[in-house]
Amino acid sequence: MTTDELTRFAERYAKAWRSQNPESVAAFFAQRGSISINNGPPAVGRTAIAREAQAFMTTFPDMVVTFDRLERRGNRKAFHWTRTGTSSGSGGTGNKVRISGYELWKIDNDGLIAESKGNFDAAEYERQLKGAPEL
């Protein structure tokens, strides 16, 4: 994939996260692709990936994910993002959250995500979710 193609892919991926359609996110992954978040257990396959996306979409019905930048890290690409939204889904806190992070992608020969390792500051996320004052 060229740099321009990968940038367009990343822009469409961020848009899929904003869509409130978890299958749209899963469609960016290979059939047996995987995503793990903060070194957690991987969700493997599009159905499992859609469930992961749905969990975020349910918690943050107004979620906006923006594509910040891409960077090369060896044979992988780091997709940097910022997510904003209000925890207003079922059991939500009602607090606004703004968190940035990245997904380290391994892209397969078909131009789909074979593996994504997501990372963000979990402590900062929890602090915002609980509505704690800034430090």
CORTA-V764955 format. One record per helix or strand of 3 or more residues. SS is the DSSP state (alpha for helix, beta for strand). FROM is the first residue (numbers start at 1). LEN is the number of residues. If there is no record, write none. Layout:
ss:SS from:FROM len:LEN
ss:SS from:FROM len:LEN
This chain:
ss:alpha from:3 len:16
ss:alpha from:22 len:5
ss:beta from:29 len:9
ss:alpha from:46 len:14
ss:beta from:64 len:10
ss:beta from:76 len:11
ss:beta from:96 len:12
ss:beta from:113 len:8
ss:alpha from:122 len:9
